[in-house]
Amino acid sequence: MRVNTANLNEFSNSILFSDNKTVNEKREITNINTVKKYLLISAVSKLILEKTNLFINTLFGLLKESI
């Protein structure tokens, strides 16, 4: 059986290219998911701080009025 090495090299390169493309796409999806998680955590922590700040201001306002 005769095999042309140029064809084999081309075929192996195309396999490597498709595998690298798949790996890069998965890595990019993972990076996007990580960024979304950090943005969500940041937004939630900001809301918690705003709620705490509002509570403290309300409490001090009520204390000031009662004095």
C-alpha positions, 0 to 999 in steps of 0.5 A: 500500500502506497501512501502519499506523505504530503496528503498525510501531513495535510490531513494531520494539520487539518486535525490539529487545526480543528482541535485547536479551534475547539479548545480555543472556543471552549476556553473563550466560553469559560472566560466569558462565564467567569466574567459574567460570574464576577459581574454578578457578584459585583452587582449583588455586593453593590446592592447589599451595600446600598441596602445597608447604607439606606438602613443606616441612614434611616436608623440615624434619621429616626434616632435624630428625630426622636432626640 
